[in-house]
Amino acid sequence: MTSVSALRRTARPSQPRTKADKLAAAARAAAAVRVYDTDPDVIAYRIEQMRARVDRLIWTGLILGLLFTMANVQRFAAVGEESYSIGWWIAWLLDPMVSLVLVGVLLGEQIIARQQIAAGPWVRRTKWTTLALTYGMNTWSAWAALDWSLILLHSVPPAVVFCAAEAVTTLKHQITEAVHAAYRTAVDRALAIRAEAERAEPVRTVLPAGIGPQGPHSPDIGDRADDSPSAQQEPAGADPADDGQDRGERPTAPDAQAAYRAATVAQLREEMLAAAASGEKYQVTWRDVQARTGYQKRWCEGVLAEARRGLLTAPPAEESEHGEPYGPHVVSAGTGTAPHGGV
C-alpha cells in the first residue's frame, strides 16, 4: 500500500509552488479560454443562444396575450346564450380558430425569415386579418358602451400580440444577419493573426543531407531550419534561456501565443514523421525545445506530448527540392550538422 501511494504521489503533476508559477498557469489558462472565446463558431453559437432566449420571451408573451383574448372573445360570441349551453361551449372555439391560424403563419414566417427569404403578400395579409379580427372581437362591447377604461383594457392584449407578431419575424431576420456579421468579423480577425504569425516566421534554408555529423548535441550546431516562428537549436552547453533571439519578440497576445504554440507542435510533429521515415530515433527532449523557444519546462513538455499525440493523424512529411524530407537529417545554412535523430 505504501509503494502504491508513493507511486500515485509521484505520478501526480507538479503544482505551481511560487506566486509567479501560479500567475503563469492562470495566464496560460486564460489564453486557452480566449482562443475558444474568440472562435467564430463559438461567437455564432452564443448569438444563436441569445436568439433562442428572445424567441422564448416573445412567444411566452404572445401566447399569454392570446389566452387573455380568448376569454373576451368567448364572452362576445356567447352573448344571449345560457351558461354551459351548446352555444356557450361552441363560443370557446372562435378565438382558438383565429389564434391557431395566426400562430401557424408566424411560425412559417420565422422559418423563411431565418433563411432570409421574403414572405409572400398573403402571409402578411393573413396575419393582419387575424389580428384585426381578434382586436375587434375583444373591444366591440367596450366601444359599444364607450367605456374608455374597458377600451384600453381590452386593447392592450391584442396590441401586444400584434407588435410581437411583427417583431418576432424582424428580429429573426436581423439576428441571422448578426450571426453572419459576427462570424465574418471573427474569421477576418483570425486570418489577420495567422498572417501576422506567418510574416514573423524566419526564411527556411535547406542544405543537402550529410554535411557534418548528426545528433542533437553536436558541438558545432547552430541555428537550424524550422517551420516554427521560434524553433532554433543552440550549441551544447549553451544557456537554454539564451538562444540568440530577443525574448521581447515572443507573442504576448493570447491569440498569437496560441498560433505560436500550434506552429511549434506542427514543426515537432514534422520532425518526428521525417525521422520515422528515415528509420532514425527521435531524441529531442524538452530541454531542446526550451533552447529553441525559451519557454519553461511545462510548456515544452506539453508541446512535445501534443506533437506525439497527433502522429496518428499527421500527414506524411514533405520532401525538399533535393529529394530529402524535412526533419532530422536536414541542416540549416551556416551549420554542418543535423539537429537530431528520429522516433
C-alpha positions, -999 to 999 in steps of 0.1 A, spaced: 0 0 0 28 23 8 45 18 -25 12 23 -44 6 56 -25 42 67 -33 37 59 -70 4 79 -70 21 108 -54 49 106 -79 25 103 -109 7 135 -99 17 165 -119 37 191 -101 17 220 -88 29 257 -91 48 265 -60 56 301 -63 33 331 -69 49 336 -103 42 300 -113 6 303 -103 2 336 -123 18 320 -153 -5 290 -151 -35 313 -148 -23 333 -178 -20 301 -199 -54 290 -189 -69 324 -197 -51 324 -231 -66 289 -239 -101 302 -229 -96 333 -250 -87 312 -281 -121 295 -278 -139 327 -267 -129 344 -300 -135 314 -322 -160 323 -350 -182 292 -343 -183 299 -306 -194 335 -313 -221 324 -337 -233 298 -312 -236 324 -285 -257 346 -307 -279 316 -316 -284 310 -278 -295 346 -275 -319 342 -304 -335 313 -286 -340 333 -254 -355 362 -274 -379 337 -291 -390 322 -258 -397 356 -242 -417 369 -272 -436 337 -277 -445 335 -240 -459 370 -241 -478 363 -273 -494 331 -260 -504 348 -228 -520 376 -248 -539 352 -269 -552 333 -239 -564 366 -224 -582 375 -256 -598 340 -258 -619 347 -227 -631 381 -241 -639 366 -275 -659 338 -259 -679 363 -239 -685 383 -270 -696 352 -290 -718 338 -262 -740 369 -257 -776 358 -252 -766 321 -246 -772 304 -213 -742 293 -194 -729 259 -202 -753 255 -231 -742 242 -265 -739 277 -279 -719 288 -249 -694 259 -253 -691 265 -291 -682 301 -284 -650 289 -269 -639 276 -304 -640 310 -321 -608 326 -307 -586 294 -309 -597 291 -346 -583 326 -353 -553 323 -329 -541 290 -343 -541 303 -378 -521 334 -366 -496 312 -347 -491 289 -378 -484 319 -400 -459 333 -375 -441 300 -373 -438 297 -410 -427 333 -413 -400 327 -388 -386 297 -408 -384 317 -440 -370 347 -422 -342 326 -408 -332 317 -443 -336 354 -452 -364 348 -477 -391 374 -482 -426 363 -474 -454 365 -500 -481 391 -498 -508 367 -485 -487 359 -455 -488 394 -442 -525 398 -452 -535 367 -432 -515 379 -402 -531 413 -402 -566 400 -408 -564 376 -379 -550 403 -356 -577 428 -367 -605 403 -361 -591 395 -327 -589 431 -318 -624 438 -330 -640 409 -311 -621 419 -279 -631 456 -279 -666 455 -295 -686 456 -263 -663 483 -248 -666 505 -279 -704 500 -278 -706 512 -242 -679 539 -250 -662 529 -218 -626 542 -222 -612 521 -194 -626 489 -209 -615 500 -243 -579 504 -230 -581 472 -210 -592 451 -240 -569 469 -264 -537 461 -246 -535 423 -252 -544 425 -290 -519 454 -294 -491 434 -277 -499 404 -298 -498 425 -329 -465 441 -320 -450 407 -310 -461 391 -343 -444 419 -363 -413 420 -341 -406 383 -339 -401 379 -376 -380 411 -380 -358 400 -350 -353 366 -365 -341 381 -398 -318 406 -381 -303 381 -356 -294 359 -386 -276 389 -401 -259 394 -367 -247 358 -367 -232 362 -402 -216 395 -394 -201 383 -362 -188 351 -379 -172 371 -407 -156 395 -382 -141 367 -362 -128 349 -393 -112 381 -406 -96 386 -372 -83 351 -370 -69 353 -406 -51 386 -397 -35 370 -366 -24 340 -387 -9 362 -414 10 382 -388 24 350 -373 34 338 -408 52 371 -415 72 366 -383 85 332 -394 121 330 -404 131 321 -440 138 284 -443 171 274 -459 178 238 -466 211 222 -475 217 187 -487 219 160 -461 252 145 -449 271 177 -442 288 171 -409 279 148 -381 243 143 -369 229 145 -335 211 170 -312 242 176 -291 267 183 -318 292 209 -305 291 230 -337 254 230 -342 239 264 -350 205 277 -360 185 251 -378 158 254 -404 123 252 -388 87 259 -397 81 273 -362 85 310 -357 108 305 -328 123 270 -332 161 274 -331 187 249 -317 216 261 -296 251 246 -292 255 221 -265 263 236 -231 246 269 -240 222 286 -217 187 272 -225 172 306 -219 195 323 -244 192 312 -280 203 344 -296 167 356 -301 152 386 -284 127 372 -260 108 405 -262 97 394 -297 78 364 -284 40 368 -289 22 383 -260 -14 384 -272 -34 352 -264 -43 345 -300 -7 350 -311 5 327 -283 -19 300 -294 -7 303 -331 29 302 -318 22 270 -299 4 254 -328 33 262 -352 58 247 -327 37 215 -324 34 212 -361 72 215 -366 79 189 -339 54 165 -355 70 170 -389 104 162 -375 91 130 -358 75 119 -391 106 126 -410 128 107 -385 104 78 -386 106 77 -424 144 76 -423 145 49 -395 163 71 -370 155 77 -334 139 110 -324 160 123 -294 147 158 -289 137 165 -253 120 193 -235 154 209 -230 160 211 -267 125 227 -272 134 251 -244 166 260 -261 146 268 -293 118 288 -277 129 299 -243 97 287 -226 95 269 -193 97 231 -188 60 225 -185 52 243 -218 80 225 -236 68 191 -223 33 200 -233 41 207 -270 62 176 -272 33 155 -259 8 172 -282 31 165 -312 33 128 -303 -5 125 -298 -11 139 -333 12 115 -351 -17 91 -359 -35 118 -379 -4 138 -391 2 140 -429 33 124 -444 65 145 -443 70 168 -473 102 164 -493 126 192 -501 138 202 -535 168 179 -530 146 149 -525 152 147 -488 123 151 -463 124 179 -438 134 166 -404 163 152 -386 188 149 -415 180 184 -428 205 211 -417 204 248 -419 226 273 -436 258 281 -417 257 247 -398 273 215 -407 251 193 -386 217 178 -384 199 186 -351 186 152 -340 177 117 -349 142 101 -354 114 85 -335 
